[in-house]
């Protein structure tokens, strides 16, 4: 006896509806959620899946947080491993790039970009985190200066004395500086809302030695900038200054629309801590 096509389709539809209902109830039981929460959970998971393949253009802040938690704190690590160890913008990008490997989290490019921006916004360190503990304390005490200013633009400047040039690879400077006698400063520029202007800091900065001598910057080299324009890192160079005679160093930056930013260091800078791996 031949079954009408219409009856067959109705039977299949009823069967699928029954299966879906059973799965829905089982999911509610296993996750201990109310029906509304289960529906929201399914809806959010579906949207993240569609975003992954470019079928959804944007995610809300809550959906981005969910993407981060689902990808990083459930598949790979507990959240404390991530959230209690802030990193610089460049370091977070490097971490997520490693996580894209198939044998790790297997994150797609689209998800990786979104998660990177989330980590950079919520768990940002102003200075590199790869330095040994003793060196980090030394750096924060003697070499690192910050000026938060009155805008959403934050600047951090790290002075690298000639006798401490071995620090440069830890600060993101992989190649040797062409002038080993130059006064070197690593500058981090971060903003959360706007974007970092395409400044050439060499045209805006002067270095003062406390004895009335002023030097104009000789170079600004960008080491890192993110795709959204929120984070920038570079090397600011000045001609050699006789730090044996100077009692302090002061950088003045005249930033368009933001006024003057000033950073000061007391001299002399002591040697690196004894026994520190960076010392050798």
Secondary structure by P-SEA (a helix, b strand, c coil): ccccaaaaaaaaaaaaaaaaaaaaaaaaaaacccaaaaaaaaaaaaaaaaaaacccccccaaaaaaaaaaccccccccccccccccccaaaaaaaaaaacccccccccaaaaaaaaaaaaacccccccccccaaaaaaaacccbbbbbccccbbbbbbbbccccccccccccccccccccccbbbbbbbbbcccccccccccccbbbbccccccccccccccccccccccbbbbbbbbcccccccccbbbbbbbcccccbbbbbbccccccccccccccc
